[in-house]
Amino acid sequence: MNNTSIDTSEDNYKEILSYVKDFFTTRKFIFLCLLVALILALIKTSSTPNTYTSKVTFIVQGSSNPKSSGGIGGIVSLLNGGGGSSSNAPSDMPTFLYPQIINSLNFQRQLCETPLKLRGVDSAVTYKNYVLEFEKPSITATISKYTIGLPSLLFKSSTRNATTPKQIDTLVYVSNVEKKIFHSLQEKISLEIKDEDGTLEIITTFPNEPIAAAQLTQSVKKILQDEIIRYRIAKAKEKYEFIDKQYEDKKILFNESQVSLARYNDRNLFNATNSSLIRKQQLQDESLLLYTIFSDLEQQRLAQSIKIQEDTPTFTVINPAVVPTAPDSKNTMKTIIIFLMVGFMVSVFRYIYIVTKKYLKNLWSEV
C-alpha cells in the first residue's frame, strides 16, 4: 500500500516537472513574442503622427424666465397689451441634443467648408480639400483596412460599378466622398457637457497642424452657436414673419384707402349732397378701420422684434481656442506595455495549447 502511494507521488512530481520543463522549452518562443511585440509597439509609436489639441470652453446664456415683467420682457408685455407673461416663451434646447447637432448632416456640410492654414501651403484650403488631397491614413489604419476591413473592401469594389439610383429632388443623398469626410471630422471633434457648471467644451485633435486645430475648433463653436440661436428664436421668428406679412398687406390697403379718400374729396370739393357725404363717411370709416388694424399690427411687429432679441442667447467664452505650441503626448510607455502584455499572453496561450495537447495524447494512449 505504501509503495503504491509513493509511486503515485513520484508520478505526480514527474508530471509537474514535465510541465515546468515544457514551459522552459518554450522560453525562446516567449522571448520571440515579446521581441515582436516590442518591435510592433515601436513601429506604431514612430508611425503615429504628432497630434495637436485645441479646446474652447463657453457658457450658453439667455433669458430663462419668460414670465418676468422687467426689462425687455416688460416692454414686450406692454406692447402686447398684457400685464403678465408672454405667450410665446422661448424653447430651451436640451444639452443632450448638442452632440447630435454636431453630428448632423447640415452641420458637418458647413464644417467641411472651414478654411484651414496648413504648413507648407501658401493659401488656405477647406477641410474638404484637406481630407481629399492632404490627409494620409496612418499605418495602423492601413493595416486594419486590408486585414479586418478586407471583406467590406471587396464588397464595396464588387458593388462600385452598380447602377446609381435615380435621384429624387425631395430626398437627401450623401456621397461616399462626403461619408469619408464626415468620418474624418468625427474622429477629430468631441464635445463635453459639464452639467455641474453648465459649460460646454469643444475639443479638436488635428495631426501635424496646430493652427488648423485652433481654426477647426473656432469653426465648430461658431456653427454650434448659430444653430443654438436658430433653435431658440425659431418660434418667435416664425410669428414675427407672419405678423410682418400681415403688416405689409394692411399697410398697402391703408395707403390705398387714404388715396381713395383724398381723390374723392378732390372730386367732390363743392358737392354737399347727402349721398356724397354718406360716401365720404364710408371712406373715412374704412380708412380709420384699416389704420386701427395697421397700428395694432405695427405694435405687434415691434413687440415681436424685441421678443426675438430677448430670446436670442448670448455666449460667454471662458477659455478661447488657442493654437497649441506643443504636440500631445503619444504615451509611448503605455503602448509598449500593452503590446508586451499581448505578446506574453500569446506565448502563455501557446504553452496551454501544448500542455493540453500532450495531456490529451497521453490520455488517449492509456485508453
Long-range contacts (C-beta under 8 A, 24 or more apart in sequence): 19-355, 22-351, 22-354, 22-355, 22-358, 23-351, 26-347, 26-350, 26-351, 26-354, 29-347, 29-350, 30-344, 30-347, 33-343, 33-344, 33-346, 33-347, 34-340, 34-343, 34-344, 34-347, 36-343, 37-339, 37-340, 37-342, 37-343, 37-344, 38-336, 38-339, 38-340, 38-343, 40-339, 41-335, 41-336, 41-338, 41-339, 41-340, 42-336, 43-139, 44-139, 44-140, 44-335, 44-339, 45-330, 45-332, 45-335, 45-336, 47-138, 47-139, 47-140, 48-138, 48-140, 48-330, 49-138, 49-207, 49-208, 50-207, 50-208, 50-327, 50-328, 50-330, 51-205, 51-206, 51-207, 51-208, 51-327, 51-328, 52-205, 52-206, 52-207, 52-208, 52-209, 52-210, 52-213, 52-324, 52-327, 52-328, 53-203, 53-204, 53-205, 53-206, 53-213, 53-324, 53-328, 54-203, 54-204, 54-206, 54-210, 54-213, 54-214, 54-216, 54-217, 54-321, 54-322, 54-323, 54-324, 55-201, 55-202, 55-203, 55-204, 55-217, 55-319, 55-321, 55-322, 56-201, 56-202, 56-217, 56-218, 56-221, 56-317, 56-319, 56-320, 56-321, 57-199, 57-200, 57-201, 57-317, 57-318, 57-319, 58-199, 58-200, 58-221, 58-225, 58-315, 58-316, 58-317, 58-318, 59-198, 59-199, 59-200, 59-315, 59-316, 59-318, 60-198, 60-200, 60-228, 60-313, 60-315, 61-313, 61-314, 61-315, 61-316, 62-90, 62-92, 62-232, 62-311, 62-312, 62-313, 62-314, 63-90, 63-310, 63-311, 64-92, 66-90, 72-306, 72-309, 72-310, 73-310, 75-303, 75-306, 76-303, 76-306, 76-307, 76-310, 79-299, 79-300, 79-302, 79-303, 79-306, 80-299, 80-300, 80-303, 81-299, 86-307, 88-235, 88-236, 88-239, 88-307, 90-232, 90-233, 90-235, 90-236, 90-310, 90-311, 91-231, 91-232, 91-234, 91-235, 92-232, 93-228, 93-231, 93-232, 95-193, 95-195, 95-200, 96-193, 98-191, 98-193, 98-200, 98-224, 98-228, 99-191, 99-193, 101-224, 101-227, 102-189, 102-191, 102-220, 102-224, 103-186, 105-172, 105-174, 107-223, 107-224, 107-227, 108-181, 108-182, 108-185, 109-178, 110-223, 111-185, 111-216, 111-219, 111-220, 111-223, 112-178, 112-181, 112-185, 114-215, 114-216, 114-219, 115-215, 116-209, 116-211, 116-212, 116-215, 116-216, 117-211, 117-212, 117-215, 118-209, 118-211, 118-212, 119-208, 119-209, 127-181, 127-185, 127-216, 128-181, 130-212, 131-180, 131-181, 131-184, 132-177, 132-181, 135-184, 135-207, 188-216, 189-216, 189-220, 199-318, 200-224, 202-321, 204-321, 205-328, 210-323, 210-324, 210-325, 211-323, 213-323, 213-324, 214-321, 214-322, 214-323, 214-324, 217-321, 218-321, 221-321, 225-315, 228-313, 229-312, 229-313, 232-311, 232-312, 232-313, 233-308, 233-311, 233-312, 235-311, 236-304, 236-307, 236-308, 236-311, 237-308, 239-304, 239-307, 240-301, 240-304, 240-305, 240-307, 240-308, 243-297, 243-300, 243-301, 243-304, 244-301, 246-297, 247-294, 247-297, 247-298, 247-300, 247-301, 250-290, 250-293, 250-294, 250-297, 251-294, 253-290, 253-294, 254-287, 254-290, 254-291, 254-293, 254-294, 257-283, 257-286, 257-287, 257-290, 258-287, 260-287, 261-287
